[in-house]
Structure formats: C-alpha cells, structure tokens
C-alpha cells in the first residue's frame, strides 16, 4: 500500500509563510490580493491555519464596487509603553 506524500502540506506551509510575512509587515490583504500578489487561492484556509498556530489574524468587511469583501490584517505589536515594538 502506498503512502501519500506530504507535498501538499509543505506547499500550504509556504503559502502560510508568505501570508504571515505580509500581514506582519502591516499589509491588509483581500482574497483577490492574496491570489494576485502571493499566488494563494484559498486565503481563508491559510488564515485559519495561521490562527490555529496562534497568530491573531483579524478581519474587517468592506464594500468595494458593491460587493462585501473580507480584508485580513494583524495588529502591530506594541511594547508596554504603547509604542510600536
């Protein structure tokens, strides 16, 4: 019996890495932007995986061209004095 290769999971991890890096830079990302900029088709799944890994990925909903669009982002880290870390 053949075992499945973990290739797909490694690909998802790479997508999570790209998405996390963008969010940590302060980017606000829609599904369309994740597809065109980062080649990530299943944005909500990558966001879910980041959340499962302990990252606080937030979502706002905006109306653009008459459509409701999810915009994913992360709050910037601050130190105890309230200044950016």
Number of C-alpha atoms within 10 A of each C-alpha: 3 4 5 7 8 8 9 10 10 11 11 16 15 14 20 20 14 17 25 20 12 17 19 15 12 13 15 18 19 19 16 16 15 20 14 10 11 13 14 21 15 13 21 14 13 21 21 14 15 18 13 10 9 9 13 13 16 15 16 11 12 13 9 8 7 7 9 10 16 18 17 21 23 18 11 12 10 10 8 7 7 8 9 9 9
